[in-house]
Amino acid sequence: MARPGKRPSDAVESNKIYFSISKLSEEFNVTPRTIRHYEDEGLLEPARRGQTRLFTEADRKRLAMILTGTRVGISLAKLRELFDLYDNARGSKKRGRELLVLLGQPRQLLNRQRADLDVMMEELEQMEKACRAVAEPSAEPRRDHAQQDLFG
């Protein structure tokens, strides 16, 4: 599905900077096949000069969002929905609100995951302290006789 305002696929503007698929795959440490897959899924629409794909800065930013989104667990279908809403939201308060709701969902999930990770880290720290006390009893600070009398 073509994005609104997107140039025809064979129109290449001479005043724009373009990136090749190999340049983007190197920059983002993904294979060219991964980028072509995102194109097949309708998430990227590079211009073409013959068979050569020419990606704009906007395409580059969109690829970064796709990679970040997939890394945090957002499906390609959900990303497509977000992009479609974003592309069509300009001037529409209703679509803008829908986009905000959709964007809030992964944020809520990530916040829950962060809280879970914080709890897990604290539990690991407590387990490490307990293990260290058993495995390295000499690591505990020694108390002199006066302190032992005060503390048992």
C-alpha positions in Angstrom: 0.0 0.0 0.0 1.5 3.3 -1.1 1.9 5.9 1.6 0.1 9.2 1.0 2.4 11.7 -0.7 4.8 8.9 -1.7 6.5 9.4 -5.0 6.0 6.8 -7.8 8.4 4.0 -7.4 10.5 4.9 -10.5 10.7 8.7 -9.7 14.0 9.6 -8.2 14.6 13.1 -7.2 18.1 14.4 -7.9 18.3 16.7 -4.9 17.7 13.9 -2.3 20.2 11.7 -0.6 19.6 8.0 -1.1 20.9 4.9 0.6 21.4 1.5 -1.0 20.1 -1.7 0.6 23.7 -2.8 1.3 24.5 0.5 3.1 21.4 0.2 5.3 22.0 -3.5 6.0 25.5 -2.7 7.1 24.4 0.3 9.2 21.7 -1.6 11.0 23.5 -5.0 11.0 20.7 -6.8 9.2 20.8 -8.8 6.0 19.5 -7.3 2.7 17.0 -10.1 2.8 15.5 -8.7 6.0 15.1 -5.3 4.5 13.5 -6.9 1.4 11.1 -8.8 3.7 10.0 -5.5 5.3 9.4 -4.1 1.8 7.4 -7.3 0.9 5.3 -6.7 4.1 4.5 -3.1 2.9 6.5 -1.5 5.7 9.1 0.1 3.4 8.6 1.5 -0.1 12.0 2.5 -1.6 12.2 4.4 -4.9 13.8 2.4 -7.7 16.2 3.0 -10.5 15.8 -0.1 -12.6 16.3 -3.0 -10.2 18.2 -0.9 -7.6 16.3 0.1 -4.5 17.0 3.7 -3.3 16.0 4.4 0.3 15.4 8.0 1.5 16.2 9.3 5.0 12.5 8.8 5.8 12.9 5.1 4.8 16.0 4.9 6.9 14.2 6.2 10.0 11.3 3.9 9.3 13.7 0.9 9.2 15.1 2.0 12.5 11.6 2.1 14.0 10.8 -1.4 12.5 13.9 -2.9 14.0 13.3 -1.2 17.4 9.7 -2.3 17.4 10.4 -5.9 16.5 13.2 -6.0 19.2 10.7 -5.0 21.9 8.1 -7.4 20.7 5.8 -5.4 18.4 4.6 -7.6 15.5 5.0 -6.5 11.9 1.2 -6.4 11.5 1.0 -4.0 14.5 3.8 -1.9 13.1 2.0 -1.7 9.7 -1.1 -0.6 11.5 0.8 2.1 13.4 2.5 3.3 10.2 -0.8 3.4 8.3 -2.4 5.4 11.1 0.6 7.8 11.3 0.7 8.3 7.5 -3.0 9.1 7.5 -3.3 10.9 10.9 -2.2 14.3 9.7 -5.2 16.6 10.1 -7.4 14.0 11.7 -7.9 14.3 15.4 -9.7 10.9 15.5 -6.9 9.1 13.8 -4.4 11.0 16.0 -6.1 9.7 19.1 -6.2 6.2 17.7 -2.5 6.4 17.1 -1.9 7.6 20.6 -3.8 4.6 22.0 -1.9 2.2 19.8 1.4 3.7 20.8 0.5 3.5 24.5 0.0 -0.2 24.4 3.6 -1.2 23.8 4.7 1.4 26.2 2.5 -0.1 28.9 3.8 -3.5 28.2 7.4 -2.3 28.3 6.8 -0.6 31.6 5.4 -3.8 33.1 8.4 -5.7 31.8 10.7 -3.1 33.3 9.0 -3.5 36.7 9.3 -7.3 36.4 13.0 -7.0 35.6 13.6 -4.7 38.5 12.0 -7.2 40.8 14.0 -10.1 39.3 17.3 -8.1 39.6 16.6 -7.4 43.3 15.9 -11.1 43.9 19.1 -12.1 42.1 21.0 -9.6 44.3 19.6 -11.1 47.4 20.4 -14.6 46.2 24.0 -13.5 45.4 24.4 -12.0 48.9 23.2 -15.2 50.5 25.5 -17.4 48.4 28.4 -15.1 49.0 27.9 -15.3 52.7 28.1 -19.1 52.5 30.8 -19.4 49.9 33.0 -16.6 51.2 32.5 -16.3 54.9 35.8 -14.3 55.2 34.3 -11.6 53.0 32.1 -10.5 55.9 33.6 -7.6 57.9 35.3 -8.9 61.1 34.1 -7.3 64.3 36.5 -6.8 67.2 35.7 -8.2 70.7 33.9 -5.0 71.8 31.6 -5.1 68.8 30.9 -8.8 69.4 29.8 -8.1 72.9 27.5 -5.4 71.7 26.0 -7.4 68.9 26.0 -10.9 70.2 
